[in-house]
């Protein structure tokens, strides 16, 4: 994959993560921004499912993989994939 396409995928993944986190927060709490995204996401990026190591839900790499498979995916479709 070339650099331009991967850069667009990373930006779209960050946008989805910010929207998803803000949808989970109550109205009176400060919203998550692009700059505070890394502080808001959990440190655990993987989990064990039996003896298999899997990516955590809405992790950077997980979202980027889903966007690569379907570039026209929406946030609602992303949350239904694992939910």
C-alpha positions, 0 to 999 in steps of 0.5 A: 500500500502506498503512503498516501492511502495509508495516511488517509486510512490512519486519519479516518481511523482516528476520526472513528475512534474519537466519534466512538469515544464521544458517543460513550461519554455523558453530556456533561464530560469534556469531549475527546479530541484528536490530541487527547485520543491516545490518553483516552484509549486503554493501554491494552491492545491485545487479549487472549481468546483461548490460546490465540492473541487477538486485537482489542476492539476499536484499537488503532490497528483493529480499526485500520484493518477494518477500513482496509477491507472496506474503505466505505465503512461507517462507524455504525457498521464498525460497532456492529462488527464486534458488538 
